[in-house]
Amino acid sequence: MLHRLPIALMLLFAAAPAGATASAQVPEGSSLTLFALGVLGVIVGRRLSMRKSNKDD
């Protein structure tokens, strides 16, 4: 049992988040929602302006 302890400790510290050097940042859900609403607003605005310019012709 004691001969497995160093291996278990080594695996524990290797898998610890504090030992991670590079990680991908995940944006918050509210940030994604705001971005999606902004993109949707741009799309709707462009479509409405295209319709308006087509009616004027």
N, C-alpha and C positions, 0 to 999 in steps of 0.2 A: 504494500500500500504506500509506503513512504517513497518508493522509487518512482511512483506515478505523480507525486505531488509537484515536483519541479516542472514536469511536462504540462500538468493542468494549469499551474500558475503562468507558465509561458504562453499557453493558448489563451488564457483569460486576459492577460495584458496585451497580447497581440490583437485581440478582437475588440478591445476597449475603444470607444469613440474618441477619447482623448489622445489616443495614439494615431488617429487617422491624420494623414498629411493633406490630402486633397479630397474634397467632397463637393458634390453638386448642390447648389442652393435651390431649394424648391420655393417658388413664390407663394404667397398667401392666397387663399381663395378669393378674398376681396380684391386683390390686385388683378387677378385674372378676370374677375367679373367686370371691373372698371375698364380694363383693356378691351374686353369683348363688347361692352356697351359703346365704347368709343369707335370701334371698327364698324359696328352696326349703324351708328349715327352717321359716319362718313358714307357708308353704302346707301343708306336711305336718302341722305342729302343729295348725293350725286344723281340718284334715280329721279328724285323730284325736280332737280334743276334740268335734267335732260327732258323730262316731260314738258316742263314749262317752256323750254326753248323750242320744242317741237310744235307746241300749240301756237306760238307766236309766228311761225313760218307760214 
